[in-house]
Amino acid sequence: MNKIKFHLDENVTLAIANGLKRRGIDVTSTPEQEMIGKSDEQ
């Protein structure tokens, strides 16, 4: 079975992303991907 992955937009604090990661949830965030301020198409 595939695990669910989450991508959190720049309006979600990194503390939430870090908390989810500590619980073993696969999470990426816009700041980590260096995509702050980019359009959705990018």
C-alpha positions in Angstrom: 0.0 0.0 0.0 1.3 3.5 -0.9 1.8 6.1 1.9 0.1 9.5 1.6 2.5 12.3 1.0 1.8 15.9 1.9 3.1 19.2 0.4 2.5 22.2 2.6 2.2 25.6 1.0 4.2 28.7 2.2 1.3 29.8 4.4 1.7 26.8 6.7 4.3 27.3 9.4 7.4 25.0 9.2 6.7 23.9 12.8 3.7 22.0 11.5 5.8 20.3 8.8 8.5 19.5 11.3 5.9 18.0 13.8 4.4 15.8 11.1 7.9 14.6 10.0 8.7 13.7 13.6 5.7 11.5 13.6 6.9 9.7 10.4 4.7 11.4 7.9 6.2 12.2 4.5 6.0 16.0 4.2 7.6 18.6 2.0 7.1 22.3 2.2 7.3 25.2 -0.2 10.2 26.8 1.7 12.2 23.6 1.6 11.7 23.4 -2.1 12.8 27.0 -2.5 9.5 27.9 -4.2 8.3 30.8 -2.0 6.4 33.3 -4.1 6.3 31.1 -7.2 3.1 30.5 -9.2 1.3 27.2 -9.0 2.3 26.5 -12.6 6.0 26.5 -11.6 
